[in-house]
Amino acid sequence: MKACIRDAALMMVAVSTAVTLAACGAGGSNDSVGGDPPTIGLLLPDATTARWETQDRPLLEKEIEKLCADCQVEHANAKNDVALQQEQMDSMITKGVDAIVLVAVDARSLGPAVTKADQAGIPVISYDRMAQGPIAGYVSFDGEEVGRLQGGALLKAMGDDPDSGDDRQIVMMNGDPSDPNAVSFKKGALSVLQGKVKIGKAFDTLQWRTENANTNMSGAISALGAGNIHGVYAANDGLAAGSISALRANKVSPLPPVTGQDAELGAVRRILAGDQYMTVYKPFAPEAAGGAALAVAAARDENLDRVADDKVTADDGKLVPAVMLAPVSVTVDNIKDTVVKDGVYTVQQVCVPQLEAACAKAGLT
């Protein structure tokens, strides 16, 4: 009789253990044990740049769900408003979220909020651009390499003649200097362009706004002359769109080559149409996967080194786990093998009726 009781007890323990293990997520931990499911805050900077809401947000949410089925994601967009993003950070801290994925509107201004989160025991994963303060992890691309790709492509489009020197004149439409990435892009681009072209005008475009780029480019055309702009370094696709619009409004023809970044759908179409020369594609899926892995590990209070192969120096001087990825230059010649192959866009999305001939020429039909 005692043996039967013992065997029954052992069976109950085994069944209980099996149920417990079955309830665990892929990471081998039961997220719900001992309290509510983990909550991850996702704070995006603006809706001006299409990628944040159309690519990064859905991909991050999908990847977080894969790794942690019962994790909750609290999302907010700062709409380019520093004060609003500071309020959103405060709200996440008050709610007691388990981790925050932050794309800072202004890296320096968000530093105190990052410090406050750290003091509250909430790890902050800096996504795509480095935020100041004691971040727990970082995922992004090599910003200087982005600039080098843009600068190199611009030289190629203009005819990379090492003896031409200052005969060729460009306009530099840089990003917002409050974004550390913009500083890196410019540094990388200048390392390629300086000494090979004359920089006729250079602008720092506040808040990465398309309309600001348009205004700046109109001013550059007035100052330099419509026929004296041989290339445009635009730090991203929104700035490229604003620059191209101003060039067209001022009847600049043919259009000079214009760079870009983010592989926005409009930019891919402009490349096919011949209005924009290139864009830099920073594969969204791997970045989102890296950000999600860091966020879930942080929310579970796990060691981030298990999901991060790299290290970067944070603003406070400490080395933090990082996922660093390689950017890709996209021109009309490799649209099919990059953004289409990766499933970012379908041929049907890219090849609107007016681009039918261009798509056929690019092998997209």
N, C-alpha and C positions, 0 to 999 in steps of 0.2 A: 504493500500500500504506500509506504514511504517512497519507494522507488518511482511509483506512478506519479505521486505528487511532485517529486523532484523533476521528473521528465516533463511534466506539464508546465512547471515553472520555467524550465529551460526553454521550452518551446515558445512560451509567452515572451521571454526576453528576446529570443531570436526574431520573432515576428515584430516586436516593438522596434528592434534595431533596424530591421528591413524597412519598416515604414518611415523611420527617421531618415535613413539614407535615401530613400526614394523621394523624400521631401526636399532633399538638398539640391541646390543648383549645380550647374556644370563645374563650378569652381570648388565643389566639395564641401560647401558650408551651407547651413540652413539659415537663409537670410532672415526668416521670420521668428526664429527662436529668440526668446527673451525680450520681445518687444515688437514694434511695428516694422514693416518692411523698410529697407533702406530707401531714402529719398535723395535724389541727386538734382541740384539746381543747375539749370542751363541758362546762362546769361549771354545773349547775343548783342552786338553793338548797334546795328542799324538795319533798316530795310532798303537802304539805298543800293547796297551791293547785293545783287540777286542771290549769290551763293548761300548766304547765311540761312535764309528761310526755305529756299528751294532745294538745297543740297545738304548742307551741314546738319541742320536741325533734324530732318527725317532720317538721315543716315545715323546720326548719333543716337537717336531714340531707338532705332532698329537694332543697332549694335548693343546698346545697353540692355535691351530686352533679351537678346540672345544670351548674354552672359549672366543675367540676373532677372529671371522671369517675373519676380514680384517686386522689383525695384520700381519706384515711382519717379517720374521726371517732372520737375517744376520748371516751366519755361517762361522767360520774359525777354523782351526786346527793348533796348534803351533808346532806339530811334535817334541815335547820334547825340543824345543828351547826357552829359556827364553826371549832372545832379540826379537825373532819373535812375541811372545805373547805380549810383551810390545808394539811393533809396532801395533799389531792388536787392542789392547786397545786404543791406540792413534787414530787409524783410526775410531773406533766406536765413540769415543768422538768427533772427527772432524765432522763426519756425523750427530751427534746430535741424536743418537738413544735414545729411551725413557727408556730403561732399559737394563742391561747386565746380562746374566747368565754366570758365570765364574767358570771353573775348572782350578785352577792355576797350572801351571807347577812347580813353586817355590813360595810358599806362601809369603815368606819374600820379594823376589825381585819384586813381583807384588804389594806390598803394596803402593808404591808411585803412581802407575797407578790407583789403587782403590781410593786413596785420590783425584787424579786429576778428576776422574769421578764424585766423590761426590761433588767437588767444582763446577763442570759444571752442577750440578743438575741432574745427571744421577745415579739412584740407582743401586747398584750392588748386585745381588743375588749370594752368594757363594754356589756352587753346589758340593756335595759329600765330598769335603775337604775344610776346613776353610782357607780363604785367609786373609792376614793381611790388615789393613786399615779399614776405616769406611764403612763396608758392611751394606746393608739395611735388608738382610734376609739370612737365611741359611737352607739348606735341606740336610740331610745325615742320616747315621746310627751311632749307638754308637760304636766308634772305639775300645774302650777297650773291649767291649763285643765280638766284632769280634775276637780279640786276645784270649779271654778266651775260646771261642768256639773252636778255632784252637788248643790251648794248651790242653784243656780237651779231645778233640778227639784224639790227638796224644798219650796222656797217655793211653787212652782206647785201642787204637790200639796196643800199646807196652805191654799192660797188666798192669793195674794201681795197682801196688803193693807198698803200702806205706813203706814197709820195704826194698825195693830194693835200695833206695838211689842213690849213684853215680855209681852203677853197669851198669846202662843204660846211653849211651852217644848219644847226638844228635848234629846236626848241625843246627844253626839258620840262615836262609836266609831271612833277614829283607828287607824291602823296602827302598826307597830313603829317607834319613833323612830330605831332604828339603820339603817333603810332611808331613804335621802335622798328617795325618791319619796313616802314617807308624810308627810314634812315638807312637801313641795310640795303634796300633795293637801290637807292641812289648811290651809295658807296660802291656797290658792285658794278653798276652801270658806268660810273665815272672811271673806274679802274680800266675799263675797256675803251671808253670814248675819248678820254682826255689825251690831247696830242694828235688825235686823228681827225677831229672835227672841231669847228668853232661853235661854241655854245652861245648862240645869239641872245636868247632869253631863257631864264629858268624860273620856275614858279613852284612854291610849296602850296598845294591845293588843300585848303582847310576842309576837314570832314569828308574828304574824298568825293566831294559833290561834283556831279556832271556839269551842272550849270556854272560852277566856279571855273572849271576847266574851259568851258565855252567862252566865258568872259575874258579869261587870261589869254586864250589863243587869239581872240579878236584883237586884244591889245598888242600881242606879239606881231600880228600881221601888219597892224598900223605902224609899228615901230620899225620893223625890218623890211617890209615890202612883200607883197604876195609872191613874187617870183624868187625870193631870196631865202626860202625855207626848204631845205633839201631833205629833212627828216624830222620826225617828232618822236621823242622818247616819252611815252605815256606810261605811267607806273601801273595802271590797271585798265580794265576794259571800260569802266565808267568814264574815266578821264580820256580814254581814246575816243569814245562816242562824242563827248563834248568838244574835243579838239577837232574831230572830223566835221562835225556840224558847223563849227565856226569857219573852217577852211572852205566848205561848200558855200556857206552864206556869203563869203567874200570872193567867191568865184575863182578859187585857186584850182587850177587845172594844168596838168594832171595832179592828182593828190600825191603828196610826198608819202613815203612809207611811214607807217605809224605802228608802234608796238602796243602791247597790252598785257593783261594778266587776269587770270581767274577762269578763262575758257567759258565765259558767259555765252548763252545761245546766240544772242545778238552779235557778239564778237565773231563767233564762228561763221555766221551768215555774212558779216562784213568782210571777213577774210575771203570767202568764196566769191563775193561780189567785187573784190579787188580794192575795197576802201580801206581796209586795215591789213597790215602785212602779217602780223603774228600775234599770238597770245601765249602766255605761260600757263600751262596746265599743271595744277597741283592736285594730283589725284585725290578726289574727295573721300572715296571709300577707305583707303588705307589711313588717312588722317583721322577720320571718324572712328575707325576701328581702334586706333591707338589711343584716342581720347577717351573712348568708352572703356577700354581695358584699364587705363589709369584711374578713371573715375570710379569704376566698380571696385577695383582693388582698394582705393582710398576709402570708399564708403564702408567696406568690410574691415577696415583697419588692417589690411594686409600689406606686406612689403612690396612697394612699387617696383623694386628692382627686378621682380620676377616677370614683369611685362614690358620693361624698358631696357633696351640694350645700350643706350647712350647716357651721357651726363652733360648738363650745361651748368654754367655758373649763373645763379639767380642774382637778383638785384642786391640781396643781402650778403653776397659773397659766397654763399654755400653752394656746393654741387648738388643738383637735384636730378632724379631720374628723368630721362627724356626719350621721346620717340622722334627721331629726325629722319625726314623723307626727302627724296630727290625730285625736283621739279622737272618738267618736260616742255621743250619749245614746240609749239604747234604752228605750222604754216599750212597753206593750201595743199601741200604735198603729203601731209601725214594726218589729216583729219580722220580719215578712215581707220588708221592704225592706232589712234589714241582715244579721243573722246567717244567715237562711235564704237570701236572695239570694246572699250571698257563699259559700254552701256550707259554712259552719261546722257547721250542723246541718240535717238534713232535717226535713220536716214530720212524718214518722213518728217521728223521735227526740223531737221536742218534744211532739207531741200524743199522749200516753199516754191510755188509755181514760177516766180520770177527768177529763181536760181536754177532752173531745170538744166539749162545748157552748161552752166558753171559746174554743177554737180556731176554731170556726165563727164566733163573734162577731168574732174578730180577723181573719177572712179567711184562715185558714190551712188550710182544707179544700179 
